[in-house]
Amino acid sequence: MKFFAKLVFICNCCFIVAVILRLVENAHKKEGVFNGSIKIQPLESMFVILGYGAIYINFVFNIFLLISLVSRGKKTPLPWLYVVNFLFLIVQIYYFFFSN
């Protein structure tokens, strides 16, 4: 479970980078520049794929965590990481479903 939590955290960090890249790219498009945000296209694509896929991975992780906590009821080894991943899930739900 610790490995999965760390993987989800990395995907959540890629989500933040992907959102920032999208904002930068939209700002460049308003100025009339239509090339990518960064010049390394595979790196940008990796951030976008991991970042936008993070909501699915994060949702599955939080379901597993909830089932684990309810069934076993024991203390978790990395509680701060679980809380941060849950907060990222809330931000991702807002970003994908309630923002423009």
ABEGO torsion letter per residue (X at the ends): XAAAAAAAAAAAAAAAAAAAAAAAAAAAAAAGBABBABABAAAAAAAAAAAAAAAAAAAAAAAAAAAAAAAAGBBBABAAAAAAAAAAAAAAAAAAAABX
